[in-house]
Amino acid sequence: IKAESIDFIITDVPYWIMDQLKKTRSAAASRESKLSKFNAKDLQTKEEWLSEMKEIFENSKHTLKNKGYMAVFIGDMYRGKEFHFLSAELSRVISEIKNFTLKSDIIWHDDSKMLHIYGYPFAYIPSMIHQHILIFRKEI
């Protein structure tokens, strides 16, 4: 792709280890990703995932025009009794790339998902029915 030839990048990134973990709900939720690179047998650490995402966005930066925008879809996740604020962590990593400025975090409420009560009465486990759309601008 020619340098500075793209006005707008939109992407839905792979969610760290989400496609590699056993799902706990429906059979439809347990489908495997078609992205073989992200179905490796060895689970990637969150730090390795963030580093890989940073490298991918660093490599894509040269194709985006100055003052061009990038929208990144990302959801947060709850695994291993811990909430993982992937949207915040990914936005921090992308913001570290020279010339990328975070402009907005748009919350997309997914009407196709239903609220569930998980863990009650023993623990609080969030029911996530939204994604973040992180908006960046390339500013030289």
GIBELVEN-V243064 format. One record per backbone hydrogen bond with DSSP energy under -1.0 kcal/mol. NH is the residue of the N-H (numbers start at 1). CO is the residue of the C=O. Records with the same first field share a line. If there is no record, write none. Layout:
BEGIN
NH = CO ; CO
END
This chain:
BEGIN
4 = 62
5 = 2 ; 63
6 = 63
9 = 69
11 = 71
13 = 73
16 = 14
18 = 15
20 = 17
21 = 17
31 = 28
36 = 34
38 = 35
39 = 36
49 = 45
50 = 46
51 = 47
52 = 48
53 = 49
54 = 50
55 = 51
56 = 52
57 = 53
58 = 54
59 = 55
60 = 56
61 = 57
63 = 60
64 = 61
65 = 6
67 = 138
68 = 65
69 = 7
70 = 136
71 = 9
72 = 134
73 = 11
74 = 132
77 = 84
79 = 82
82 = 79
84 = 77
86 = 84
89 = 85
90 = 86
91 = 87
92 = 88
93 = 89
94 = 90
95 = 91
97 = 94
100 = 97
101 = 137
103 = 135
104 = 135
106 = 133
108 = 131
110 = 129
113 = 110
122 = 119
123 = 119
131 = 108
132 = 74
133 = 106
134 = 72
135 = 104
136 = 70
137 = 101
138 = 68
139 = 99
END
